[in-house]
């Protein structure tokens, strides 16, 4: 079970009711490539008052079909909109963000709100905490409707842990914005997050760091070491989408029997991401 909030934080949340953290900040299994890569932000799925994500609604943006949950994405901090655009050139890595809005706060930090279905503010506009920036979507490089929230230092290169900024745990789970949020059902224990190494300097200008790894020899993920060659691709797919999770620590128990209850949980998770 993920606590609602940690510490004494007055910062606004990006969704009015609550959200589900589907992919924390740091190293992860890339849901598209199946390889270990550094995720420079945190992926959130907006929830309604009873804890359910809105059903995808087809909309169109510049004549292109996109998916829209209907949930408004709100500014976590006030500041100036320094970018509000969509890049369609696939040779430009920024295109992986799809529709995105970047807000520069008073401390110089940059907040990127990515994969939006639509944008409600333009470049140069001053926004306040809690102001609507757009709607949650899946434009760009995305496997489902969600918000990729990324925070960068004033140098616009060094990524920071958004979970720490929001005052929540950097782990998969549900977070409620209201203080009178309903009691959360118990979830299977999540694997611990490894300590994050110092990040190498990133190229200048806004770009999706979620698709970039780090230099040096690649270390196989725990699930790779525990899976057979014939099943590794399927395991990568399930782990990358949060369907298959470790039973505490890095033990994925790939060779153990699955109970009917565990099967139901995995089918439920699959229903949320497919």
N, C-alpha and C positions, 0 to 999 in steps of 0.2 A: 504494500500500500504506500502510495506517494503522499507526503504531507501537502496540505493546501499551500502553505507558504513557509519559508524559513526566515527567522529573524524579524526585525522591525523594518519593513520596507513599505514605503508609501508610493512606489513607482507604479504607474498605470500598466495594465496588462494589454496585450495586443487584441484580445477578444473580450467581449463584454461579459459573457457568462463563465467561460472556462475553456480549456483546451487539453488535448492529449499530446504529450511529447512522444513522437514516433521515432526520432533519430537524434540522439544527443550530440553535443559538440565534441570533437576529437576524432580519434581513429575509429573507423567502422568498416563494414563490408559494403562497398558501393552497390546499391540496389540494381544498377544497370550493368556494370562490368563484372560484378562478383568478386572483385579484387579488393584487398585492403587499401584504404585511402584515407586521407585526412579530411574531415568534414569541418569546414570553417564556420559553420553556423549551427543552428538548432532548428529542427523541423517540428512544426506544431499543426495540429488539426483542430479547428474550432468546434465547440460543442454547444448544444442548446441547454436549456434549464434542467432537463432531465438526463443529461449526459450522453446524448446521441448526436452524431454529426449530421448536418443537413444533407439531404439527398442531392446528388449532383444535378445541376440544371444546365442544359446546353444553352450557351449564348454565343454571340459572334463578336469578334474584335477585328476590325479592318478586313472583314470578309472571311476571316479564318475562324473555324469552330474551336471553341475552348470550353473548359468545364468551370462551373461556378457554383460554390456551395451556398452562396447568398449571405455568408457571414461577413460583416464589415471588419476590416483590419484597421486598428487604431494606433495612433502614435504613442509609443511608450514614453518618449520624452518630447518636449517642445523644441523647436529649432527652425532652421531654414531648409526648405527642400532644395537640394543641390542637383538632384537628378530625378526625372520622372519620364520614363521612356521604355520602349521595347526595342531591342536590337534583333533584326531578322536575318542578318548575315551570319550564316553558320560558321564561317571562318573566324568570326569574332567570338571569343570565349564568353563575353558578356551575354551573348544570345542565350546561354544556358539558364540565365536568370528569368527569361521571359519578360513579362511586364514587371517593372520594379520601381520602387520609390526609395530614394536615399535622403535621409534627414541628418543634418549636422547640428548637434546639440551645442549648448553654451560652453561645454568643456572641450569642444573640438572633436569629440567622438562621432563617428559616422554610423548610422543605423540603416541597414538595408532590409527592405521588405520585398521579398521576391516571389515569383510565380503568380502574381495577382491576375485575376480575370479582368479587372478593370481598375483604372486609377482615378481618384477623385481630386487630386491636387496637381498643380503644375510647378515647374521649376521656378525658383525664386520666391515662392509663397512662404510666408511665415505660418507655422502650424503650432497648435497648443497640445499639451498632453491630452490624450484621449480623443483627439480629433480624427475623424475617419479619413484614411488615406486611400482606400480602395476596397475591393472585395477579394476574398480568398479564392484561389484558382489553381490551375496546373499548367500555365504557359511555360514555355522553355523546356529545360531538361528535367522532367518530373514524371514519376510513375503513378501519381494520384494527386487529388486535390489537397493542398496543404500550404502553409506559409513557411518559407525558409527565412529565418530571421538571423541576420549576421551583424556583428558589431566590430568596428575597426577603430584602432587608435587614430590620433590626429594625423599620423603619417600616411593613412589610407592603405597601409600594407599589412600591419600587424593585426591579426584577428584576436578578439577577446572572447571570453566565455560568456555568452548571452544569459545562461542560466544563473551565473553569479550576479549579473546585472539585475536580473528579475527577482532574485532572492528565492530561487527554487532549486531543487536538486537536479544535477545534470544526469538524468536517468529517465528511461521510458516510464510513462505513467500519466495519470490524470491530475490536472491542477485546476482548482476552482477559484474564480475571481471573487465572488461574494463571500462575506464572512459566514453566512448561514448556508453554506453549500451542503448538499446531501452527503450522507455517509458513503464512502467509496467501497465497492466490493473488493475482497482480497484478491490480489494478483499473484501469479507465480513469482518467486524470488528472481530478481534481475541480476545479471552478472555485474560485478563491480567495474567501475570505469578506471582504466589504467592511467597512471600519472602522465600528463602530457609533456613531451619534451619541448625544448626551446624551438620555436619555429624559424625556418630560414626566411631571409628577406624575400618578399614577393615582388613581382614586377609592378611598376607604377600604374596607376589608373584603376578604376573599378573593374573587377573581373570575378567570376565565381571561383573562389578557392575551394569549394566543395569538390571540384573535379580534379584537384591537383594533389599529388602525394608529396612525400618528402624524399630528399636524396638519401643515398646509402642503401645498404643491403636490405631487401624486404624480408621481414620476419613473418612466417606463416601464422595465421590466426589459429586460436585453439581449435575451432571447428574443422579447419583444414587438416590439422594433425590427427583428429579423431575420426575423420571420414575416410571411406574407401574411394578409390579412383572412380568406380562406376556410379557412385552417388554424390560426388563432390559438387557437381554443377547444381543438382537439385537442392542440396543442403545450402549452398551459397545463396540461391534464390530465396529460400525460406528464411534464412538468417538475415539477409539484407532487407527483407520487408517486415522484420519483427515478428514473423509467424512462429519461428522456432527460437527459443531463448534458453540460456543456460540454467541449470538447476543450482544456482548459487555459484559464485566464483566463475571459472571458465569451463566447468564441466557440463557438456551438452548431452551426456549420457546417450550417445547415438546408438550404442549396442544394447541398450536396455529396453524391456517391454514398455509400451505406452498404455496407461490406464484409459478407460473410457472418458473419465473426467478431463484428463489432459488432452485427449483427442478433441473433445468439445471445445476446449479453450483455443486450440490451434485452428480449428475450423472457424471459430468466431473471429479470430484475428485475420484469417484469410478473407473472410467476408468483408471486413473493414477496408482492406487494401486493394481488393480486386474489383 
